[in-house]
Amino acid sequence: MFFHNIELVKKGVLDGKIAYVGPEIAHISIYDFCNINCIMCWDHNPFQNPFEIYNRRKTWKILRFSTLKGLFDELQSLKTSTISLVGAGEPLLHPEIKKILIYLKSKGFNIAITTNGMLLKGELLEIIKDLPLNLKVSLHGGDFDTWKIVHPKLKRRHFNQLVKALKELSKRENISICFQNAISKANFRNVDKIIELAAEVGAREVSFHFVDIFEKIKFLKLEKEDMPVLRQSLEKGLEILKNSKIECNFESLMERTIEKEESSFSTKDFYYKNPCIIGWVYTVIISNGDVYSCCGSRYYLGNIHKESFQSIWNSENYQLFREKAKNICLSKKPIEKTPCWDCTMYNISKGYLEL
């Protein structure tokens, strides 16, 4: 991650509450509907009954371009450098996605998109080719058989189409491809195949994390006895990495396999010694307009349909959150409605603190 506006961020952290510059990254969930049904997905997994699907669909939202345009203008004035488009669904499925991408490019943002890649074709692919883009592909399988387990609705032609599109995009200097992968019972034996595919298509980064387990997918949970098998697969992947320039969170994942065997992993150790500065550098806006500090938190900070983002960013509520986050190493308590002891974003704080 490249950090901008370091001195202004530092000034805010030293103040303890106020932000003197906008978030480095705005993580915006623009669309809740999806075109596939990954087995580990909270919202779109294939194990829901029709009644559950009906009730979930009633809660799905969309951020329209008219709202996003004003938000992007605000974020530009606050010197935000990166807009990350995500969704409880597939962001490229948004009915106004072409308009959104063209406008983001015109405003000079760096753009990140998290996608399953199924819509990387036709006119949309041509628009994407010209973006300053970090394309984060939710892959979860580097060979068709494994990929098919995770994406039961899809066929071999979909996998081949994805690989072809990624090879085409990787030739563009303005585009960086990252494979994001949730490790579970479905794919833990073949994670080396993911690294192998990354090398084949020209991806620059591969990221692994353990799948978030909920009731309907308990069968995907890795057990202690699975960890040595996973490490063997990772070690095969390491040999591929040695001969490539691909970045990978390999070492931290290897550590996690050992910690999972010992049932000891927690980011509590990090936050007992260090402040959290996420409130100065990152923000999350979900499809109903609610604003949160980070991906795991549900500590409500405001809603962009009710007030401007700029007013939310330095509101009393946001300042209180920043104060709690900075002092977490003193209080030794997680912030309410925020999974601080199982934080997936502590590397952002770690990265800033190392500067």
Secondary structure, DSSP 8 states (H G I E B T S, - for coil): -----HHHHHHHHHHSS--SS--SEEEEE-B---SS--TT-TTT-TT--HHHHHHHHTT--B--HHHHHHHHHHHHHTT--EEEEE-SS-GGGSTTHHHHHHHHHHTT-EEEEEE-STT-SHHHHHHHHTS-EEEEEE---SSHHHHHHHSTT--HHHHHHHHHHHHHHHT-TTEEEEEEEEESTTTGGGHHHHHHHHHHHT-SEEEEEE----GGGGGG---GGGHHHHHHHHHHHHHHHHTS--EE-HHHHHHHHHHHHHT---THHHHTTS---HHHHEEEE-TTSEEESSTT-----EETTTS-HHHHHTSHHHHHHHHHHHTHHHH----TTS-GGG-S-HHHHHHHHT-
